[in-house]
Amino acid sequence: MTKNRPYFLWDYDLSEDDVHKILRTGTAVDKNWMLSRILESAKYQDVWKYTTLSEVRAMMPVLKIKKPIRRAWEYALSVWQ
């Protein structure tokens, strides 16, 4: 079992470093999956440890996120413009 596994990845054996590496250098599919997972399952204050507002804005159209969560993030992005 990986030490330092982020709580929002309870079902994967990935570390904090793995998450950052995927977001930095992973394939588009892997980056999309990871950011979707973060936006759906991480606490709001923890989201910003892994990504930026501009990255969320840029990737939002291709992320596979549950509809209620997508609507909440889209609303937040519209307010933060």
N, C-alpha and C positions, 0 to 999 in steps of 0.2 A: 504494500500500500504506500502511496506517495505521501511524503510529508508535505505540509503546506498546501494541501488541496483546497482550493477555494470552495466555500460552502455551496455556491451555485452550480458546482459540477460534482454533486454528490454521487453521480452514477458513472463518472469517468475517472480514470487514474491519471490525472494531470495535475501538475504543480502550478504555482503562481508564475514561475519562469516559463513553463510551457504555454500558458495563456498569453503572456506577453510576446513570446516567440511566434505563436500562431498569428497574432494580430499584426506583428511586424513583418514577418516573412512567409507566412502561409499562403496557400493558393487562395484564389478569390472565394472558392466554395468554403474552405476552412475558415477564412476570415468572416464571411457572412454568417456561418453557423455560430462561431464564437461570439460575435457581437450580438446576434439574435439571442443567444443564451444569456448573455450578460444583461441585455435590456429587459428580458422577461423575468429573470430569476434573481438578479443581484439587487441589493438595497440601493436606493437612489444615490446615496453618498458614495457608495463603492463603485458605481458605474464610472465615475471620473478618474478612478485609479487606473483604468484600462483604456480609456478612449477620450476623445475630445468632442466638443459640440459640433465642430465642423466635420469631423469624421462621421458622426451619427447622421448629420444632415445629408452628407454625400451618399452614404450607404443605405439610408432608409428605404428608397424605392425598391431595392433588391432583397431586403431582409425578409425572412419568413418568420413573422411574429403573430401571435394570437391577436385576433381583431380588437378586442377591448384594450389590450396593451398597445397595439399600433395606434389606435385612436388617441390614447392618452399621450403617447410620445409625439404624434403629429400635432396635437393641440399645443403641447409644450413648445415644440419647435416654432410654431406660428406665433406664439406669444413672445418668444425670446428673440424675434427678428429685430 
